[in-house]
Amino acid sequence: MSRFVVTGGCGFIGSHLVERLLARGDDVVVVDAAPWPHEHDPARHPGTVRHVRADVRVPEQLTRVVPDRVEAIFHLAATVGVDRYLDRPLEVVDTALEGTRNVLHAAERTGAKVVLASTSEVYGRNPDVPWHEDDDRVLGSTTAHRWCYSTSKALAEHVTFAFAHQHGVRATVLRYFNVYGPGQRPAFVISRGVHRALRGVPPVVYDDGGQTRCFTFVDDAVEATLRAVSTPAADGLCLNIGGSDETSVREVVETIRRLTGHAVGVERTDTSRSLGSGYQDLRRRVPDTGRARNLLGWRCVVPLEEGVRRTVAWAKDNTWWRELPDHGAE
């Protein structure tokens, strides 16, 4: 049995990661200000879990709950979603910067390795895809709240690499690309599309729907995360974690409509009118995943259609999720 701490363990990726750790028989401390997701039942796994309601932005709370002996801290706590970037930018920045600094202090004290969850948004709107981990960041104005998440995660990366350099903390940064799957809040392209289609409401297509993404099923993202913590060669590095198939939002919505069996149309939204100048959508997000393949022996194995099919099947079995309010899409 190994002991791990997962910040943000009640969130989407975090809860799936916790389930995998428990299934292996590990001892897990979940640190999250949110309650434990009711669809997850830790009792059915051989591992043990302790859920602590705490805010990673408060150092005293984190110090109190991180054990003296812990193998690694998976730092996934974040304020995620374009709707939240636009409405609560201060929370986005504080959680990423202060929360990460506190996690790193805890890692320095305990000798734990840190795996930091970052994002493809770090690259901003760099037009030269596929993006390699060392490529330039191209961002909009600081007056546009759209870029606060990208900037805050980049700051979290800087702080992480600084701790690795100055204090010897072992750390790996993972930049996730459009992760989706069962249980995700209906505020993203696939989760919101499935949520609306199953309620007989037309999925939303922003602008012309020609924006392209490389979607990553949550099981694949979790597998990469687990490999990163056990791969010393990844220490001190950033790795792109994403699918290799570039797909337009329009194509994704058509796949959702077909797999849900709901022949509803689509609702087209002019983002310049509905979301204002602060939204600033990205036309393409394509990762170069060569580093993850070479160091972790990892690649996405769940095709988009199969991942959407699993997501739809889960959503049909979970009425509570379909009753959630939907939010602005990614």
C-alpha positions as CSV (number, residue, x, y, z in Angstrom):
1,M,0.0,0.0,0.0
2,S,1.2,3.5,-0.9
3,R,-0.1,6.8,0.5
4,F,-1.1,9.7,-1.8
5,V,-2.7,13.1,-1.4
6,V,-5.1,14.3,-4.1
7,T,-6.1,18.0,-4.0
8,G,-9.2,18.6,-6.0
9,G,-10.0,14.9,-5.5
10,C,-13.8,15.6,-5.6
11,G,-13.5,17.2,-9.0
12,F,-13.9,15.5,-12.4
13,I,-10.4,14.2,-13.1
14,G,-9.5,14.0,-9.4
15,S,-12.4,11.7,-8.5
16,H,-11.6,9.3,-11.3
17,L,-7.9,9.3,-10.2
18,V,-9.0,8.6,-6.6
19,E,-11.1,5.7,-7.8
20,R,-8.1,4.2,-9.6
21,L,-5.8,4.6,-6.6
22,L,-8.3,3.0,-4.3
23,A,-8.8,0.1,-6.8
24,R,-5.1,-0.5,-6.5
25,G,-5.3,-0.7,-2.8
26,D,-3.6,2.6,-2.0
27,D,-4.2,4.9,1.0
28,V,-5.6,8.2,-0.3
29,V,-6.2,11.6,1.4
30,V,-8.6,13.7,-0.6
31,V,-8.2,17.5,0.0
32,D,-11.1,19.4,-1.4
33,A,-13.4,22.2,-0.3
34,A,-16.3,20.4,-2.1
35,P,-18.2,17.4,-0.7
36,W,-17.4,13.9,-1.9
37,P,-19.2,13.1,-5.2
38,H,-22.2,10.9,-4.3
39,E,-21.8,8.8,-7.4
40,H,-18.4,7.5,-6.2
41,D,-18.5,4.7,-3.6
42,P,-15.0,4.3,-2.0
43,A,-16.3,1.4,0.1
44,R,-16.2,-1.0,-2.8
45,H,-12.5,-0.7,-3.2
46,P,-9.7,-2.3,-1.3
47,G,-7.8,1.0,-0.6
48,T,-8.7,3.4,2.1
49,V,-9.7,7.1,1.7
50,R,-10.0,10.1,4.0
51,H,-11.8,13.1,2.7
52,V,-10.8,16.4,4.3
53,R,-12.8,19.6,3.6
54,A,-10.0,22.1,3.2
55,D,-9.0,25.0,1.0
56,V,-5.6,24.7,-0.6
57,R,-5.3,28.5,-0.5
58,V,-5.0,28.4,3.3
59,P,-1.6,27.0,4.2
60,E,-2.6,26.1,7.8
61,Q,-5.4,23.9,6.5
62,L,-3.1,22.0,4.1
63,T,-0.3,21.6,6.6
64,R,-2.8,20.0,9.0
65,V,-4.0,17.3,6.6
66,V,-1.0,16.3,4.6
67,P,0.6,13.3,6.4
68,D,4.3,13.4,7.3
69,R,4.8,10.3,5.2
70,V,3.3,10.5,1.7
71,E,4.7,9.2,-1.6
72,A,3.2,11.9,-3.8
73,I,0.8,14.8,-4.0
74,F,-1.4,15.0,-7.1
75,H,-2.3,18.6,-7.3
76,L,-5.5,19.0,-9.3
77,A,-7.3,21.6,-7.2
78,A,-8.4,24.4,-9.6
79,T,-11.3,26.7,-10.6
80,V,-12.1,25.3,-14.1
81,G,-14.4,26.3,-16.9
82,V,-14.7,29.3,-19.1
83,D,-18.0,30.3,-17.4
84,R,-15.9,30.5,-14.1
85,Y,-13.0,32.3,-15.7
86,L,-15.3,35.1,-16.8
87,D,-17.3,35.3,-13.5
88,R,-14.7,34.6,-10.8
89,P,-11.2,35.5,-12.2
90,L,-9.7,36.3,-8.7
91,E,-10.6,32.8,-7.5
92,V,-9.0,31.3,-10.6
93,V,-5.7,33.1,-10.0
94,D,-5.6,32.6,-6.2
95,T,-6.4,28.9,-6.3
96,A,-3.7,28.2,-9.0
97,L,-0.9,30.4,-7.5
98,E,-1.4,30.3,-3.7
99,G,-2.7,26.7,-3.7
100,T,0.3,25.4,-5.7
101,R,2.8,27.3,-3.5
102,N,1.2,25.7,-0.4
103,V,1.3,22.2,-2.0
104,L,4.9,22.6,-2.8
105,H,5.8,23.7,0.7
106,A,4.0,20.5,1.9
107,A,6.0,18.4,-0.6
108,E,9.3,20.0,0.6
109,R,8.4,19.1,4.2
110,T,7.4,15.5,3.5
111,G,9.7,14.6,0.6
112,A,6.7,13.8,-1.6
113,K,6.7,14.1,-5.4
114,V,4.2,16.6,-6.9
115,V,2.3,16.0,-10.1
116,L,0.7,19.3,-11.1
117,A,-2.3,19.4,-13.3
118,S,-1.9,22.1,-15.9
119,T,-3.7,22.9,-19.2
120,S,-3.4,23.2,-22.9
121,E,-4.6,26.8,-22.4
122,V,-1.1,27.7,-21.3
123,Y,-0.2,28.0,-25.0
124,G,-2.9,30.6,-25.5
125,R,-3.6,31.3,-29.2
126,N,-0.3,30.3,-30.6
127,P,-1.2,29.5,-34.2
128,D,1.6,27.1,-34.9
129,V,0.3,23.6,-34.0
130,P,1.0,21.0,-32.9
131,W,2.2,22.5,-29.7
132,H,5.5,21.2,-28.2
133,E,6.0,21.7,-24.5
134,D,8.7,24.3,-25.0
135,D,6.7,26.4,-27.6
136,D,5.9,30.1,-27.0
137,R,2.8,31.3,-25.3
138,V,0.6,33.8,-27.2
139,L,-2.0,35.5,-25.1
140,G,-4.5,38.3,-25.4
141,S,-4.8,41.4,-23.2
142,T,-4.8,41.1,-19.4
143,T,-8.1,43.0,-19.5
144,A,-9.7,39.9,-21.0
145,H,-10.7,37.5,-18.2
146,R,-10.4,34.7,-20.7
147,W,-6.7,34.5,-20.2
148,C,-6.6,34.5,-16.4
149,Y,-6.8,30.7,-16.3
150,S,-4.0,30.3,-18.8
151,T,-1.8,32.8,-17.0
152,S,-2.5,31.4,-13.5
153,K,-1.6,27.9,-14.6
154,A,1.6,29.2,-16.2
155,L,2.4,30.9,-12.9
156,A,1.8,27.6,-11.1
157,E,4.2,25.9,-13.5
158,H,6.8,28.6,-12.9
159,V,6.5,28.2,-9.1
160,T,6.7,24.4,-9.4
161,F,9.9,24.5,-11.5
162,A,11.4,27.1,-9.2
163,F,10.8,24.8,-6.2
164,A,12.3,21.9,-8.1
165,H,15.4,24.1,-8.9
166,Q,15.9,25.8,-5.5
167,H,14.5,23.3,-3.0
168,G,15.0,19.9,-4.8
169,V,11.2,19.1,-4.9
170,R,10.5,16.4,-7.4
171,A,7.7,17.5,-9.7
172,T,6.2,16.8,-13.1
173,V,3.7,19.1,-14.8
174,L,1.0,17.6,-17.1
175,R,-0.8,19.8,-19.6
176,Y,-4.2,18.1,-20.2
177,F,-6.0,18.6,-23.5
178,N,-9.8,18.7,-23.4
179,V,-10.4,15.8,-21.0
180,Y,-14.0,14.5,-21.0
181,G,-16.0,11.6,-19.7
182,P,-18.6,10.4,-17.1
183,G,-19.3,12.8,-14.3
184,Q,-17.9,16.0,-15.9
185,R,-19.8,19.2,-15.1
186,P,-22.1,20.1,-18.0
187,A,-20.0,23.2,-18.9
188,F,-17.7,21.8,-21.6
189,V,-18.1,20.8,-25.3
190,I,-18.9,17.1,-24.8
191,S,-20.4,17.1,-21.3
192,R,-22.8,20.0,-22.1
193,G,-23.7,18.5,-25.5
194,V,-24.6,15.1,-24.0
195,H,-26.4,16.8,-21.1
196,R,-28.6,18.9,-23.5
197,A,-29.2,16.2,-26.1
198,L,-30.5,13.7,-23.4
199,R,-32.9,16.3,-22.2
200,G,-34.1,17.0,-25.8
201,V,-32.5,20.4,-25.9
202,P,-30.3,21.3,-29.0
203,P,-26.6,21.2,-28.2
204,V,-24.8,24.5,-28.5
205,V,-22.4,25.2,-31.3
206,Y,-20.3,28.4,-30.8
207,D,-19.9,30.5,-33.9
208,D,-19.3,28.3,-37.0
209,G,-18.3,25.2,-35.0
210,G,-15.1,24.9,-36.9
211,Q,-12.9,25.2,-33.8
212,T,-10.8,22.0,-33.5
213,R,-9.8,20.1,-30.4
214,C,-7.9,16.9,-29.5
215,F,-10.2,15.3,-26.9
216,T,-8.8,13.0,-24.2
217,F,-11.0,10.4,-22.4
218,V,-10.7,10.7,-18.7
219,D,-9.4,7.1,-18.2
220,D,-6.5,7.9,-20.6
221,A,-5.7,11.1,-18.6
222,V,-5.7,9.2,-15.3
223,E,-3.4,6.6,-16.8
224,A,-0.9,9.2,-17.8
225,T,-1.1,10.8,-14.4
226,L,-0.3,7.6,-12.6
227,R,2.6,6.9,-14.9
228,A,4.0,10.4,-14.4
229,V,4.3,9.9,-10.6
230,S,6.2,6.6,-11.0
231,T,8.6,7.8,-13.8
232,P,11.7,9.5,-12.4
233,A,12.7,10.6,-16.0
234,A,9.7,12.9,-16.0
235,D,10.9,14.8,-12.9
236,G,11.4,18.5,-13.7
237,L,9.6,18.3,-17.0
238,C,6.2,19.3,-18.5
239,L,4.3,16.8,-20.7
240,N,1.4,17.3,-23.0
241,I,-1.4,14.8,-22.3
242,G,-3.9,14.7,-25.2
243,G,-5.5,12.8,-28.0
244,S,-3.9,12.8,-31.5
245,D,-7.1,13.1,-33.6
246,E,-8.0,16.7,-34.4
247,T,-11.8,17.0,-34.4
248,S,-14.0,20.0,-35.0
249,V,-16.7,21.0,-32.5
250,R,-19.3,20.6,-35.2
251,E,-18.2,17.0,-35.8
252,V,-18.3,16.3,-32.0
253,V,-21.8,17.6,-31.7
254,E,-23.0,15.5,-34.7
255,T,-21.4,12.4,-32.9
256,I,-23.3,13.3,-29.7
257,R,-26.6,13.7,-31.6
258,R,-26.2,10.3,-33.2
259,L,-25.1,8.4,-30.1
260,T,-27.8,9.9,-27.9
261,G,-30.5,9.0,-30.4
262,H,-32.0,12.5,-30.1
263,A,-32.5,14.0,-33.5
264,V,-32.6,17.5,-32.2
265,G,-31.0,20.3,-34.1
266,V,-28.2,22.6,-32.9
267,E,-28.3,26.0,-31.3
268,R,-25.8,28.3,-32.8
269,T,-24.4,31.1,-30.6
270,D,-22.5,34.2,-31.7
271,T,-20.0,34.5,-28.9
272,S,-19.2,38.1,-29.6
273,R,-22.8,38.9,-28.7
274,S,-23.5,36.4,-25.9
275,L,-20.2,36.3,-24.1
276,G,-18.6,39.6,-25.1
277,S,-15.0,40.4,-26.0
278,G,-13.6,38.6,-22.9
279,Y,-14.4,35.2,-24.3
280,Q,-11.8,35.0,-27.2
281,D,-12.2,31.4,-28.4
282,L,-9.2,29.4,-29.7
283,R,-9.4,28.0,-33.2
284,R,-7.1,25.0,-32.8
285,R,-5.6,23.0,-29.9
286,V,-3.3,20.2,-31.1
287,P,-0.6,18.7,-28.8
288,D,2.7,17.2,-29.7
289,T,2.7,14.1,-27.4
290,G,6.0,12.7,-28.3
291,R,7.5,13.4,-24.9
292,A,4.7,11.5,-23.1
293,R,5.1,8.6,-25.5
294,N,8.8,8.4,-25.0
295,L,9.0,9.0,-21.3
296,L,5.8,7.4,-20.0
297,G,5.1,4.9,-22.8
298,W,1.7,6.5,-22.9
299,R,-0.8,7.4,-25.6
300,C,-4.6,7.8,-25.8
301,V,-6.2,4.4,-26.4
302,V,-9.9,5.4,-26.2
303,P,-11.2,6.7,-29.6
304,L,-13.5,9.7,-29.4
305,E,-16.6,7.8,-30.5
306,E,-16.0,5.1,-27.9
307,G,-15.4,7.7,-25.2
308,V,-18.6,9.6,-26.1
309,R,-20.5,6.3,-26.1
310,R,-19.3,5.5,-22.6
311,T,-20.2,9.0,-21.5
312,V,-23.7,8.8,-22.9
313,A,-24.3,5.4,-21.3
314,W,-23.2,6.7,-17.9
315,A,-25.4,9.8,-18.3
316,K,-28.4,7.7,-19.1
317,D,-27.9,5.8,-15.9
318,N,-27.5,8.9,-13.7
319,T,-30.7,11.0,-13.5
320,W,-29.2,13.3,-11.0
321,W,-26.5,14.5,-13.5
322,R,-29.1,15.2,-16.2
323,E,-30.9,17.4,-13.7
324,L,-27.9,19.6,-13.1
325,P,-28.1,23.1,-14.7
326,D,-25.9,23.5,-17.8
327,H,-23.4,26.3,-18.2
328,G,-21.4,28.1,-20.9
329,A,-19.3,25.6,-23.0
330,E,-15.6,25.5,-23.4
